[in-house]
Amino acid sequence: MALTREHELHKRRQGRNIGVLVVLLAFVALVFGLTIAKMTTGDQLQGFDHTYRIEMDPGARTGGADE
């Protein structure tokens, strides 16, 4: 029996594997697109590190509610 002979099961699995590949590539493209969209805005790119920073507070830049 030759080792290169393919069974009918292999042909069915190939179609499913191609489907999984397409879904995985679509997910990677979606994450990449969201990353590029987030990086191009650039104005609020600072992370949240549990401390108050004046540059992250929109009310403080315009004078706030006290003025």
HELIX and SHEET records of a PDB file:
HELIX    1   1 GLU A    8  THR A   41  1                                  34    
HELIX    2   2 ILE A   54  MET A   56  5                                   3    
HELIX    3   3 PRO A   58  ARG A   61  1                                   4    
END                                                                             
